[in-house]
Amino acid sequence: MTEVSTTRPARRNAQSASRADAGQAAVSAVRAFNVVVSRVERVSSNFRRITFGGACLTDFGVQGSTLDLRIKVMIPPAGGECADLGALMDGSGSGWYQQWLSLDASERGDMRTYTVRDSRCDQPTPELDVDFVMHFDSDGKGGPASQWAASAEPGDRVWLIGPNIHAATCSTAGAYGGIEWRPGLAQNVLLAGDETAVPAISAILESLPADISGHAFLEVPDGSDCQDIQTRSNVGISWLVRGGRPHGELLDAAVRQAVRVPGWVSLAAPFRVSLGSDTPSGQALAAAARAGGPERAAGPEPEDIDIDKTILWETPQLLDAAALDGSLNPDKPSGALPFYAWIAGEAAVVRGLRRYLVRDVGIDRKQVAFMGYWRQGKAEG
Ligand SMILES: Cc1cc2nc3c(=O)[nH]c(=O)nc-3n(C[C@H](O)[C@H](O)[C@H](O)COP(=O)(O)OP(=O)(O)OC[C@H]3O[C@@H](n4cnc5c(N)ncnc54)[C@H](O)[C@@H]3O)c2cc1C
């Protein structure tokens, strides 16, 4: 997933279109941005928002809303600075990644994937926000990205790799590899994710028009992590507070309760999940999960994915591409279906939901984007 891209909220379309039009030459769709931390905000117990600024961000972006746009954050090596990614990308074209990998560890740092929570790159002071989950083990040790974000201060510098607004190929969101939210004509949607997907789900919900309905489930560690998300859509929003439960238990149960067998096309009426970590609704959800699925499979068994060896990343657009090259039978084109689901989070949890939705409920895989955002016990990379 070294490709990246974004879009800008609808209200800024005219501005971003003119920024894009200004440079329609054949330039790389992806570039490196040397940015400075301009603000740090504690959003909640487990989220830290880092605002990045810098004149170079004038060139960052895509058209339309940013949705679930992913970028790479190059985490500097401890006590040092990252290599000059700008020079590496300018000099080596698409071979920059191999060149970066070949650098000495003391210079290379770590590359991690994050979502653009909000982008204001068309403003006189261009900025973008990234919400970092603060995850630490019982010894207080986190991965390089969470460690870096926990101690980041205004003035710190990092490299981001993201979409170049001037690239000719950036004229539609469909040209990017960095945005997966593609509901097509679907008006009934399901969004489900853990805390790492909260920035993406929030940005998607903020962009949805009023004629979209459905439900969004967000599992977070703590009651204080539930955020106020504005949406014009009729998508109900349920925050699932994990407390001491296993990761994904509540998310899995909530999706199973909302997308039932039979009659999955219309999601169950939105239900409120209390914010307390040990509430009756939480217990009811967990009990529903333990009750298991239907006895007979309604759809094909999806091929197993070894999440220890490979990234779980299955999206309608990838399946469309597979159909085009003959490795998958083309049936209905993905964008023409009435229901669309977007599921991201810990890979084993996403894999379980994939099996439930595809095999037990019988939902066409071309209606669901399944994305393992991280793997328990495995560092990214
Ligand atoms: C497309 C995409 C978008 C993403 N957007 C965001 C985002 O906006 N905000 C965000 O915070 N994350 C996001 N993530 C997830 C993030 O990339 C991973 O959590 C990443 O592993 C964090 O890097 P790290 O250096 O902190 O930990 P790593 O060095 O990768 O991992 C170290 C250890 O921490 C564990 N770990 C990693 N993440 C978590 C976690 N969240 N909770 C508990 N344990 C964890 C790993 O299993 C490993 O054992 C996104 C991932 C993808 C693929």
Ligand as a Chemical Component Dictionary entry (heavy atoms), coordinates in Angstrom:
data_LIG
# 
_chem_comp.id                   LIG 
_chem_comp.type                 NON-POLYMER 
_chem_comp.pdbx_formal_charge   0 
_chem_comp.three_letter_code    LIG 
# 
loop_
_chem_comp_atom.comp_id 
_chem_comp_atom.atom_id 
_chem_comp_atom.alt_atom_id 
_chem_comp_atom.type_symbol 
_chem_comp_atom.charge 
_chem_comp_atom.model_Cartn_x 
_chem_comp_atom.model_Cartn_y 
_chem_comp_atom.model_Cartn_z 
_chem_comp_atom.pdbx_ordinal 
LIG C1  C1  C 0 -5.364 2.605  5.403  1  
LIG C2  C2  C 0 -5.007 2.715  6.884  2  
LIG C3  C3  C 0 -5.397 3.844  7.583  3  
LIG C4  C4  C 0 -5.092 3.963  8.949  4  
LIG N1  N1  N 0 -5.476 5.085  9.626  5  
LIG C5  C5  C 0 -5.141 5.227  10.935 6  
LIG C6  C6  C 0 -5.456 6.441  11.634 7  
LIG O1  O1  O 0 -5.972 7.417  11.077 8  
LIG N2  N2  N 0 -5.133 6.507  12.955 9  
LIG C7  C7  C 0 -4.498 5.469  13.612 10 
LIG O2  O2  O 0 -4.201 5.594  14.802 11 
LIG N3  N3  N 0 -4.181 4.321  12.956 12 
LIG C8  C8  C 0 -4.472 4.196  11.641 13 
LIG N4  N4  N 0 -4.114 3.046  10.973 14 
LIG C9  C9  C 0 -3.491 1.969  11.739 15 
LIG C10 C10 C 0 -2.006 2.190  11.951 16 
LIG O3  O3  O 0 -1.354 2.249  10.693 17 
LIG C11 C11 C 0 -1.455 1.005  12.771 18 
LIG O4  O4  O 0 -2.063 0.962  14.031 19 
LIG C12 C12 C 0 0.058  1.024  12.881 20 
LIG O5  O5  O 0 0.461  -0.288 13.171 21 
LIG C13 C13 C 0 0.561  1.947  13.983 22 
LIG O6  O6  O 0 1.957  1.980  13.925 23 
LIG P1  P1  P 0 2.872  1.898  15.225 24 
LIG O7  O7  O 0 4.238  2.261  14.793 25 
LIG O8  O8  O 0 2.247  2.690  16.332 26 
LIG O9  O9  O 0 2.812  0.370  15.670 27 
LIG P2  P2  P 0 3.554  -0.872 14.945 28 
LIG O10 O10 O 0 5.024  -0.735 15.047 29 
LIG O11 O11 O 0 2.979  -1.049 13.582 30 
LIG O12 O12 O 0 3.083  -2.090 15.865 31 
LIG C14 C14 C 0 3.681  -2.319 17.144 32 
LIG C15 C15 C 0 2.753  -3.224 17.954 33 
LIG O13 O13 O 0 1.567  -2.505 18.251 34 
LIG C16 C16 C 0 0.423  -3.247 17.828 35 
LIG N5  N5  N 0 -0.577 -2.255 17.336 36 
LIG C17 C17 C 0 -0.535 -1.537 16.196 37 
LIG N6  N6  N 0 -1.612 -0.728 16.131 38 
LIG C18 C18 C 0 -2.337 -0.966 17.244 39 
LIG C19 C19 C 0 -3.556 -0.428 17.748 40 
LIG N7  N7  N 0 -4.233 0.523  17.102 41 
LIG N8  N8  N 0 -4.000 -0.907 18.942 42 
LIG C20 C20 C 0 -3.318 -1.843 19.632 43 
LIG N9  N9  N 0 -2.160 -2.390 19.208 44 
LIG C21 C21 C 0 -1.673 -1.943 18.029 45 
LIG C22 C22 C 0 0.919  -4.175 16.745 46 
LIG O14 O14 O 0 0.117  -5.319 16.696 47 
LIG C23 C23 C 0 2.325  -4.479 17.197 48 
LIG O15 O15 O 0 2.320  -5.544 18.113 49 
LIG C24 C24 C 0 -4.392 2.926  9.609  50 
LIG C25 C25 C 0 -3.981 1.806  8.877  51 
LIG C26 C26 C 0 -4.279 1.707  7.531  52 
LIG C27 C27 C 0 -3.813 0.492  6.750  53 
# 
loop_
_chem_comp_bond.comp_id 
_chem_comp_bond.atom_id_1 
_chem_comp_bond.atom_id_2 
_chem_comp_bond.value_order 
_chem_comp_bond.pdbx_ordinal 
LIG C1  C2  SING 1  
LIG C2  C3  SING 2  
LIG C2  C26 DOUB 3  
LIG C3  C4  DOUB 4  
LIG C4  N1  SING 5  
LIG C4  C24 SING 6  
LIG N1  C5  DOUB 7  
LIG C5  C6  SING 8  
LIG C5  C8  SING 9  
LIG C6  O1  DOUB 10 
LIG C6  N2  SING 11 
LIG N2  C7  SING 12 
LIG C7  O2  DOUB 13 
LIG C7  N3  SING 14 
LIG N3  C8  DOUB 15 
LIG C8  N4  SING 16 
LIG N4  C9  SING 17 
LIG N4  C24 SING 18 
LIG C9  C10 SING 19 
LIG C10 O3  SING 20 
LIG C10 C11 SING 21 
LIG C11 O4  SING 22 
LIG C11 C12 SING 23 
LIG C12 O5  SING 24 
LIG C12 C13 SING 25 
LIG C13 O6  SING 26 
LIG O6  P1  SING 27 
LIG P1  O7  DOUB 28 
LIG P1  O8  SING 29 
LIG P1  O9  SING 30 
LIG O9  P2  SING 31 
LIG P2  O10 DOUB 32 
LIG P2  O11 SING 33 
LIG P2  O12 SING 34 
LIG O12 C14 SING 35 
LIG C14 C15 SING 36 
LIG C15 O13 SING 37 
LIG C15 C23 SING 38 
LIG O13 C16 SING 39 
LIG C16 N5  SING 40 
LIG C16 C22 SING 41 
LIG N5  C17 SING 42 
LIG N5  C21 SING 43 
LIG C17 N6  DOUB 44 
LIG N6  C18 SING 45 
LIG C18 C19 SING 46 
LIG C18 C21 DOUB 47 
LIG C19 N7  SING 48 
LIG C19 N8  DOUB 49 
LIG N8  C20 SING 50 
LIG C20 N9  DOUB 51 
LIG N9  C21 SING 52 
LIG C22 O14 SING 53 
LIG C22 C23 SING 54 
LIG C23 O15 SING 55 
LIG C24 C25 DOUB 56 
LIG C25 C26 SING 57 
LIG C26 C27 SING 58 
# 
